[in-house]
Amino acid sequence: MSAKDLFHNVVKTALQKDNWQITHDPLHLKIEGNIDMYVDLGADKILAAEKDLQKIAVEIKSFLGTSTISEFHTAIGQYINYRYALEKLESERVLYLAVPLNTYNIFFQRPFIQSIIYRSQINLLVYDIKNEEIIKWLM
């Protein structure tokens, strides 16, 4: 299991403020062939209007390294692997990539990056580090 992202607790708090119940920290996915993967968080939320249970998994990234594009490559690779694993094990759970607001505004607005996000069908959760809040859910 890898180390928690620097903003792990920020995103966890933001989800809790948004009435999500953290059910897994981390969410362990065990795939055939003894492959273990760990998505940063699993959470549930009851939607009052529909009386439905919504389930998500969240992979948290800080993008604080020296190469944002390198971190982006890693994040996309992890996301795709986790998405395929969730399809097999917990198909009702929707996967999100959590990114800080400043990184979203500066890096994720570039046309090439937006095209990768769109073509790869990446769901984004944009979070505010300072206020520990979720700013946007993008599907």
DAFENUR-V778942 format. One line per field, one symbol per residue. phi: phi as a letter, one per 20 degrees, with the letter a starting at -180 (. if undefined). psi: psi as a letter, one per 30 degrees, with the letter a starting at -180 (. if undefined). burial: 1 if it has 9 or more other ideal C-beta (glycine too) atoms within 8 Angstrom, else 0. Layout:
phi = ???
psi = ???
burial = ???
This chain:
phi = .efffgdgfffgfffffemeefdbbeeeddegnlddccegbcbcbeegfeldddccccdeceldffcfffffgfffffgfffffffgfdbffeeecdecfgffffeefefgfffffgffeleedceceffelceebdcd
psi = kllklegefeeeeeeefggkkjfkiljkjjllghkkljkekkllkkjeefhlkkklkkkkkfhfafjeeeeeeeeeeeeeeeeeeeeeeiffkkkkjkkkeeeeeeeffkeeeeeeeeefhkkkjkljeefhlkekkk.
burial = 0000101101111111110101010110101000011111111110100000011111111010000101110011011111101100100011111111101100110000110110010111111110011100100
